[in-house]
Structures are given as C-alpha cells and as structure tokens.
Amino acid sequence: MNIRILAVGSELLTPFFQDTDSFYLTRRLNDLGLDVAEKGVVGDEFENLISAIRRSLECADLVFITGGLGPTDDDRTREAVSSVLGRPLELHEDIVRAIEARFLRRGKIMPALNRKQADVIRGAVVLANAEGTAPGQWVEAEGKIIVLLPGPPVELQSICETQVWPRLAAGKKGYLARKTLKTSGLTESEIEELIGGLYPRDPGRRLTVLASPGQIELHVSAFSSASESEALEKAEALALELRRRLGPAVYSDDGADLETAVGRLLAARNETVAVAESCTGGLVSRRLTRVPGSSAYFLEGFVTYSNKAKTTRLGVPAETIESFGAVSPETADAMARGVRRAAVADYGLAVTGIAGPSGGTAAKPVGLVYCAIADAAGVRVERNLFLGDRSRVQDQAAQKVLDMLRRTVEEKAVQ
Amino acid sequence: MNIRILAVGSELLTPFFQDTDSFYLTRRLNDLGLDVAEKGVVGDEFENLISAIRRSLECADLVFITGGLGPTDDDRTREAVSSVLGRPLELHEDIVRAIEARFLRRGKIMPALNRKQADVIRGAVVLANAEGTAPGQWVEAEGKIIVLLPGPPVELQSICETQVWPRLAAGKKGYLARKTLKTSGLTESEIEELIGGLYPRDPGRRLTVLASPGQIELHVSAFSSASESEALEKAEALALELRRRLGPAVYSDDGADLETAVGRLLAARNETVAVAESCTGGLVSRRLTRVPGSSAYFLEGFVTYSNKAKTTRLGVPAETIESFGAVSPETADAMARGVRRAAVADYGLAVTGIAGPSGGTAAKPVGLVYCAIADAAGVRVERNLFLGDRSRVQDQAAQKVLDMLRRTVEEKAVQ
C-alpha cells in the first residue's frame, strides 16, 4: 500500500513552523505495519493545493491530507479535494448544529464563517471531531482512500485514535519491527565495508545507515504479514549479524545514546568517573550528567580553561605546560591523572585541544585534540585531528573521550 | 518563481528524524525575497525517488534536492536525477582526488565506495563541498534549475552560502528584511500583553512570536519590491517599537544567543566569570565556552555534583550543607562566593537544584533550583520552580543563571 501524507498550510512553509502531525501519523501507521512512501507540505494557494493533491493521488493508495479545514478564507482543503475528485460539497445541517452547540457550551454564538466546516464531499464518511469544530472526512474514490484531518494535533489525534486506525486495522496486512544499532569510532565508509553484502535484498527488510559526526546509526526494519514475532525475529537476525561484523564499535542496540550506555556500564560495575576539560568547556560533564541517575557514578568535573586552573586544580606541573604546551599528549596525560587523583575516581577523563576558530598554528592546527583516560592501570592518550568548525570539533572531541571510557570499561567487563 | 524542496532519505519518513535542511533553505530563500511553494520528503527506494523528482519538476522552476549523495548503496539521488533528465553521469577524476585528499588529511585511505560521489550529471556545475566528501550539483535543464545538495546541515549550508545564494541573488526580484529580537525572563502571555496591537496589518510585514522554554523570540520581516533599505527600514521601525515595549527582556536583536550576548558584554568591560554547577552538570560552562573567543572572559568551571566537591573546591562550609541542604539558598550563595574567590573572577555563578526525575521531596520538589550570582557588591540568589523533565529543568536553570549574569552586567554598563 502506497501511503502519502500532505500537510496543508502556508505557515508550514516558513522557517518557523514544522509539520508535526506527520510524525504522529507515521508512528501510528508503523504500528499497523504500514510505511509512509512520501510526505509533503503545500501552502494555502488554491492552484498549488489542487496540483499537490492531484499529484499525490496519482501514485498513492492512501493519502492523508492534514490542515486547511478551518473556518477562514484560506482554509480550502475541502474545496480542493472536491474539485480534484469532481464531487460536489454538500452542507450537512447536523454538523452545523454540532458546531453551534460547541460554541454555545463556551457561551458564544457560532460565527457564520464556521458554516463551511459542515461542507462534506459527496460520499464521504464524516469523522466526528470531539476536540474541535472541523470534522475529518474519509473519502473512497477510484480505488483510493483520502483522509481529510484537521491540523491541530489534539483534534487530529483524537479523530485518528477513535475512527481512522480502527478502520485501517480492519484491513491491516502485516507487522513491522525495528532495531537501531548505534556505533562510534568507525567512519561511514568503514562501516559500509564491514557490512557490505548485508543490505537485505528481500523487500520485507530494510537497513538504513545514518551518519552524524562521531556517531553512526544503523536502522533495521523488518516486515511480516504473518505475525509480530516473525517481524521481530527477522529484524533481530539482521541486527545480530551486523553486531558481529561491527564488534566493539556498537555501543547500544536499544536506542540508548553513548552517555547512557557508558552510565549503565559504570553503574553495573559500581565505578566512578571525573572529568577535566579544556577545549570542550564542560560538554563532556554535561553529557554524562544529562542521564538520570548519573550522580551514582559521576563525581566531579573541572573546566580548566586557563593554564593556571590546570596547574591549581589538577596538579599539572607548570613545567609540563611550559615545555610541551597546554595542547600536548603530556598535558592531557597529566590532566587525566590529576583529575582522577583529585576526585578519587576510578576513571579520569581529560580533553585538551584547539577548537578554533583562532589559536591554531602550523604545528598545532585547529582541530588538534588530545583525549586521555586514566585508570588504575595507567593512562592512555589519543591524538585526534577533527575537521569542522568550533562546535563540530567540540562535539567530536566529547564523543571520542566518552567512547574511550566506554571501550575501557567494556574491555574490563569481558576480562 | 515556483520553488520546491525535496528531501531524500528513508529515515526522514520514520517518526525519529525530521528534515531540518528545508528550514535553513526556506529562511535563506526568504532572505532573497523568494518563497517556497511546496516541500516534500521521499525515501531511498529508486522508483519512489524517480517519481517524486519527476513530479517536482513538472510544476517547479527551481528544485532543491537534499540528501542521498553519500557513498552507500542507498544513496541514489545522482542516479535518479540523471535518469529523469536523461543525462548520463560522468566520473570527475578531480573530485575523486579531492575526496582522497580529504581522507588523507585524517590519515586514512579513501574507500572505493566513495568514488561514486565524484559522479556528475552531464552539464552540471559542481558545487565544491569544503566540509565533506560529496559535492553539490547545479543543473539547468528544460528551463528549470535543479540543485543537488548533501544532507548533513554543515555541508549543505556551507555550499549554499558560498555557491548557491550568490548565483540566485543575481536574478532576484524583491527584498526581504528580517529582524529577530530574543528575550528572556518573560512568559509568552506577558509578551503578548506588552506587544498587543503591534501585529502589522499590511501584507508586507509580518510578526511571529516563537516560544521555547526560558526564551521567546520575536521574528519581524518586511518586504519591499523597491529596495533593500526600504525593507530594512520597515522591519526596523517595528523592531524598535517592540524593543521599547519589552525593555530589558530583550537581550539581542541580531540573532545572537544568550551566551554570545553575555560574552560581548563581558569582553567589552574586560570582566571575567567562573561557574559552579550542581544540577546543570556543566551545561552553563559548556554554553559559555561554545562562543569563539570565550577564553577572554571565561576563567574556570566546576561541576560539583557531590557535597564533598562543593566543600573541597568551593569552600562551601560543611555545616551550611548539613543545616540547609545542598539545594538551598544558603548553599547557592556559598557556591557563588566560593567559585568567584577560587577563580579570582569578577562574577561567580552558581546553580544547585533538583533536576529529577528522582531526588524530589514535598518540601524540595523536582524542578526546585537556586541560581546565584556573586560580584564585588555581594550575592543575589533566586529561587525557581521549573516545570518539565530533567533536561527541560537543566535547560531552564542554565538559561536563568546566564540571564542573571546578563542583566547584572547590563545594569552596571548603564550606571
């Protein structure tokens, strides 16, 4: 079944508003094992609206049209669908009375404008709106289904839950299961090489790779017309093989982000961490403490921006900074040891680097970042050269040092 | 000019990801006086992609296609456009070399997969990508313009700023001016009451109020077919009146965020700040240090999650914590004084509270946060009760303490 969603409203074509109804519709359609093939946004201009509806109907079996059912002049979805289908609008007096009653309950008289909300496309099933004035409409024509829904999320969702999903579920054809693997430490192409050949060829399974700086997600979905458990089994079989190929790069398979995965590892082992940051300016501490319950393992963080702070708070020898510079493996090493000692933590993390835009030199360019982890066994320092602007360098550096912590704790866990 | 945006990517048809590139494109097109007629999202399946591109080209003069330019099997935008236009793809060896060089800079060898990113539609202008591997493409065909852009926002935006907008600006028809006022400390309804009656009635001007937790933005736009200066004048006249009504709640009128506005104030006065955080876990330091050049005024940050850290690092008397609790005006006061003294800063900021989800009591519920600022004149502590989950409480607390700093420095500046 080819499903499309068309959101109507000129405000949705400005930079300030987004169509959120389609997220709800997609999620609930997925629950029924149905995928959305395409979605779109069109403004209120009548010709554009007509053209968009016509083009959606060309390819789709089921089209949701959201918005444009209000009482004002620029609400013309009813008219447009009526014109595209060549079916007249008919005024339903019982809807007029329901809208009047709704106004009366708030002590108001229905404005004449609202009468047009009672216009129904000939042959449509009226979908009653308990939360607002404009009812939805379910139209079947030329073997296709067109569902008109009001834009306000509360109204749209209430109509869908009571009248749309039950209708669709009656004719439902399958189940969809999803699995998400999150990885860090590999580039998109390294991942592609490792998983090459695993892209499913059968139409019932799908694998999508999604890259963002320092983190790549693999989304697996599987469809079964037979049962939910079959769909889940198919998704899990693929996820398992992906995990095997990607090894320790995978840090979660249940949607957890890196700081949550790290937190679980530390909490399970009853271990603690403290953080010393220079160029990431608190981002590492901030990410660790975003996680509910992080006070169980996060002891303390230092944002030692100045050299003096590095010396005073972390005990980095002034000579180390003088001889090697604040951005050096030696300083990173001393920061990691220092913060571990100062906070009496199991792990000490340190980041020092040049986030830019200024401060870079030929020998130490913008993007050069040393990440270090200290534990009872000693210190490991890694040199990184991150690309991008200040915020991208900071993001990648934080991701990197959290991943060093994650891998260190994981390795211990398997020993 | 009929403009369409088509975002490509199956992940954008799930409930988990949204197309944000179209917001950026819309905003920058609006800056050129151009409106977007329609936008859409289509998945990676080749037939759907072809069909969506074909339908976009039917009605549009200018189509932006974002995403699907990566190196993997499911990145097929180049192929699809080539097929719709009936123009072959040609491998550009110079692009291959540029991608190889990019990998080499990170000490890596380009995987063979990435070669396909050098495929160019015959006759297209290559739009160089300084931030990633896939270049954009500008194709003119059948009197229409098709612009292919990589999906990652950093890459897309860098290509647009350097190569797309300059090309489009050459043929532009009108002028749009924007002004954004950012405020903090007032609720949306307080703002609505203060600015009531200022909503412009003429079609050439627009005022939009955009609320997010702890911060409300007012977007003013004005259009002129005559000149840029007329558009700017119309926008500025409205912005000026809004500023007058909103007073010190406005912290920027040029798009600067709160940490940038605060940074400018501190830098101008040659003053410094240090931060002690408990429940915000580094967020305040992180926000201050996001700003390029923040090392001029940001001295140091402490994430004193544990009581011991509050005592050891900031000199908060153990009796204060014992008598009043870690979340108390007394502790906030001592933290602000302590961090100011320890870092020898002009301003000391402190945040202590209960971000949740656990840790709340009847007397000290989740959302209770004390924010404090210490300067030469003394300490001011404010009690807040923020609504929302952990991350909303943290966000609002950081916003609040940064706003206290902003107002304190501003008040001094006018004295």
Interface residues (C-beta under 8 A of the other chain):
Chain A: L13 T14 P15 F16 Q18 F23 Y24 T26 R27 N30 D35 V36 A37 E38 K39 G40 V41 V42 G43 E45 N48 S51 A52 R55 E58 C59 T187 E188 S189 E190 E192 E193 Y199 R206 T208 V209 L210 A211 S212 H219 V275 E277 T280 G281 G282 L283 V284 S285 R286 L288 T289 R290 P292 G293 S294 S295 F298 L299 E300 G301 F302 V303 T304 Y305 S306 A309 R313 A343 G356 P357 S358 L385 L387 G388 D389 R390 S391 R392 Q394
Chain B: G9 S10 E11 L13 T14 P15 F16 F17 Q18 F23 Y24 T26 R27 N30 D35 V36 A37 E38 K39 G40 V41 V42 G43 D44 E45 N48 S51 A52 R55 E58 C59 G70 P71 T72 D73 D74 R105 R106 G107 K108 M110 P111 L113 N114 E131 P152 V154 T208 L210 H219 V275 E277 T280 G281 G282 L283 V284 S285 R286 L288 T289 R290 P292 G293 S294 S295 F298 L299 E300 G301 F302 V303 T304 Y305 S306 A309 R313 A343 G356 P357 S358 R390 S391 Q394
